[in-house]
Amino acid sequence: MTLAWDVVIVGAGPAGSSAALSALRCLPGARVLLLDREKFPRDKVCGDAVGPRSFHALSALGLESEFTDYQPASRMVLGSRSSHAEHPQRGEFRVVPRRVFDARLVRAAVQAGAVLERRRVRTIESTDEAVMVDGELVAHVVIGADGAESVLRGAMTVTRPRATATAVAIRGYGPTSAPTPRIISQSRDWPAYAWEFPIGDGTSNFGYIDVPRRDRTITKDTLLAGVRELLPGAAERVETWKGHRLPLATARPTLPDGRLLLVGDAACLVNPSSGEGILDALVSGTIAGECAHLGPDAGAAYRRRLREVIGRHQRDAWVGAQLCRVPVLASLGLQMAKVDRRFFDATLELTLGDGHIKPLVTGRALARLGAVRARERLNISRKLT
Ligand SMILES: Cc1cc2nc3c(=O)[nH]c(=O)nc-3n(C[C@H](O)[C@H](O)[C@H](O)COP(=O)(O)OP(=O)(O)OC[C@H]3O[C@@H](n4cnc5c(N)ncnc54)[C@H](O)[C@@H]3O)c2cc1C
């Protein structure tokens, strides 16, 4: 059998483009085909927030200066309806509309040697020798980077993500109301929060995310009610809201051996403590590209390496998400972030990066909060006497 392609990648979002770039860096001259059903530039429903670790992942692919025309945020606000913590932002946090972000990554992949073709992939067949896409494209290895509703995930007969492990979010653009990016959470559970991420051109990305429960269905109306409650005025500033699902890593499927690899949302890698998915899309795409030349051994090598790189972070992010579902703990965490900058940073690293739960940092923040409260009580009793 003549193999036309070394690697075929289905989907040219951040996961697919980083897979193409990484495969070409590992094996210069490889025949890499990047397929997408859309013509670029195209929109993707997203909060557009790209955190510091994502810029590290982009640097590793040679794209360190690709987004310097977007001003990094200097501060960040984490809050609830009644209280908020605000500190300087550590590392680069930029808000880059996905219409721009994804198109630049695709351009870089094409410049590196990938062939871009517009095609909606419908079928996939894998044998010991090769993989066939749509009954006509033959490849050594196929990487499924086709997003939350992945056709390839379905074809690989891996289990469907549970509804309660799939977040739903809406986003829209409107005039900026505050210059600092802010994440305002519901006190009842997490992740159920609203955001405003200013792009830097006078407009912001506004949105709201929630996770269905057995006793709670999510609709566009419930999401908009969340926006109205947590970001008063935002619902009126935005003309068009668009929604999409986010397959959380809480229910990620066991990835199989062989020549078919799943990356990014197709592999259900979205951070369960926040809904952040660009970083894991970039990281998983990069690792899949590195493993793609291994042919039949690619799947096993990719699964192993992915677990080494993001396994612990994903476990901790899940634990963080569970803890924050207890309102009293979520509120305590916010108070600790207010008084302790290192706890604030650690929270952002866990939710928007690849950080871990840090018991020492947590203990210190708790002690500091206790001291602050004790001082406050002392001051009150002095005033009263
Ligand atoms: C409202 C909302 C807000 C979010 N906010 C953030 C945020 O601020 N920061 C963050 O990090 N993450 C955020 N996320 C998550 C983030 O958008 C995703 O995790 C990320 O886009 C995953 O990248 P990907 O490359 O795996 O998939 P995608 O970006 O979805 O790319 C998949 C690509 O595959 C193509 N495709 C699909 N099916 C086919 C097919 N059959 N044939 C060919 N091509 C196909 C699509 O056209 C698309 O280009 C948000 C998600 C939502 C819904």
PDBQT file of the ligand as one rigid body, heavy atoms in Angstrom, charges set to zero:
ROOT
HETATM    1  C1  LIG A 401     -17.431  29.728  25.818  1.00  0.00    +0.000 C 
HETATM    2  C2  LIG A 401     -16.080  29.101  25.972  1.00  0.00    +0.000 A 
HETATM    3  C3  LIG A 401     -15.058  29.826  26.576  1.00  0.00    +0.000 A 
HETATM    4  C4  LIG A 401     -13.777  29.287  26.693  1.00  0.00    +0.000 A 
HETATM    5  N1  LIG A 401     -12.786  30.074  27.201  1.00  0.00    +0.000 NA
HETATM    6  C5  LIG A 401     -11.523  29.619  27.243  1.00  0.00    +0.000 A 
HETATM    7  C6  LIG A 401     -10.467  30.484  27.627  1.00  0.00    +0.000 A 
HETATM    8  O1  LIG A 401     -10.664  31.675  27.871  1.00  0.00    +0.000 OA
HETATM    9  N2  LIG A 401      -9.209  29.969  27.683  1.00  0.00    +0.000 N 
HETATM   10  C7  LIG A 401      -8.952  28.662  27.382  1.00  0.00    +0.000 A 
HETATM   11  O2  LIG A 401      -7.805  28.239  27.485  1.00  0.00    +0.000 OA
HETATM   12  N3  LIG A 401      -9.946  27.832  26.966  1.00  0.00    +0.000 NA
HETATM   13  C8  LIG A 401     -11.206  28.273  26.860  1.00  0.00    +0.000 A 
HETATM   14  N4  LIG A 401     -12.196  27.464  26.379  1.00  0.00    +0.000 N 
HETATM   15  C9  LIG A 401     -11.852  26.112  25.922  1.00  0.00    +0.000 C 
HETATM   16  C10 LIG A 401     -11.150  26.169  24.545  1.00  0.00    +0.000 C 
HETATM   17  O3  LIG A 401     -11.944  26.917  23.658  1.00  0.00    +0.000 OA
HETATM   18  C11 LIG A 401     -10.925  24.755  23.990  1.00  0.00    +0.000 C 
HETATM   19  O4  LIG A 401     -10.440  23.927  25.009  1.00  0.00    +0.000 OA
HETATM   20  C12 LIG A 401      -9.920  24.785  22.833  1.00  0.00    +0.000 C 
HETATM   21  O5  LIG A 401     -10.449  25.467  21.735  1.00  0.00    +0.000 OA
HETATM   22  C13 LIG A 401      -9.548  23.365  22.402  1.00  0.00    +0.000 C 
HETATM   23  O6  LIG A 401      -8.768  23.416  21.242  1.00  0.00    +0.000 OA
HETATM   24  P1  LIG A 401      -8.829  22.221  20.175  1.00  0.00    +0.000 P 
HETATM   25  O7  LIG A 401      -7.798  22.527  19.145  1.00  0.00    +0.000 OA
HETATM   26  O8  LIG A 401      -8.780  20.916  20.864  1.00  0.00    +0.000 OA
HETATM   27  O9  LIG A 401     -10.287  22.294  19.542  1.00  0.00    +0.000 OA
HETATM   28  P2  LIG A 401     -10.978  23.472  18.708  1.00  0.00    +0.000 P 
HETATM   29  O10 LIG A 401     -10.366  24.762  19.022  1.00  0.00    +0.000 OA
HETATM   30  O11 LIG A 401     -12.429  23.293  18.905  1.00  0.00    +0.000 OA
HETATM   31  O12 LIG A 401     -10.605  23.116  17.194  1.00  0.00    +0.000 OA
HETATM   32  C14 LIG A 401     -11.194  22.008  16.546  1.00  0.00    +0.000 C 
HETATM   33  C15 LIG A 401     -11.124  22.232  15.040  1.00  0.00    +0.000 C 
HETATM   34  O13 LIG A 401     -11.589  21.038  14.396  1.00  0.00    +0.000 OA
HETATM   35  C16 LIG A 401     -12.399  21.390  13.284  1.00  0.00    +0.000 C 
HETATM   36  N5  LIG A 401     -13.300  20.256  13.048  1.00  0.00    +0.000 N 
HETATM   37  C17 LIG A 401     -14.285  19.798  13.847  1.00  0.00    +0.000 A 
HETATM   38  N6  LIG A 401     -14.859  18.709  13.298  1.00  0.00    +0.000 NA
HETATM   39  C18 LIG A 401     -14.228  18.477  12.112  1.00  0.00    +0.000 A 
HETATM   40  C19 LIG A 401     -14.366  17.499  11.104  1.00  0.00    +0.000 A 
HETATM   41  N7  LIG A 401     -15.278  16.524  11.172  1.00  0.00    +0.000 N 
HETATM   42  N8  LIG A 401     -13.540  17.555  10.035  1.00  0.00    +0.000 NA
HETATM   43  C20 LIG A 401     -12.611  18.545   9.951  1.00  0.00    +0.000 A 
HETATM   44  N9  LIG A 401     -12.442  19.497  10.882  1.00  0.00    +0.000 NA
HETATM   45  C21 LIG A 401     -13.223  19.457  11.957  1.00  0.00    +0.000 A 
HETATM   46  C22 LIG A 401     -13.101  22.670  13.734  1.00  0.00    +0.000 C 
HETATM   47  O14 LIG A 401     -13.519  23.428  12.625  1.00  0.00    +0.000 OA
HETATM   48  C23 LIG A 401     -12.009  23.365  14.552  1.00  0.00    +0.000 C 
HETATM   49  O15 LIG A 401     -11.249  24.247  13.761  1.00  0.00    +0.000 OA
HETATM   50  C24 LIG A 401     -13.498  27.967  26.237  1.00  0.00    +0.000 A 
HETATM   51  C25 LIG A 401     -14.521  27.219  25.645  1.00  0.00    +0.000 A 
HETATM   52  C26 LIG A 401     -15.801  27.779  25.497  1.00  0.00    +0.000 A 
HETATM   53  C27 LIG A 401     -16.867  26.970  24.829  1.00  0.00    +0.000 C 
ENDROOT
TORSDOF 0
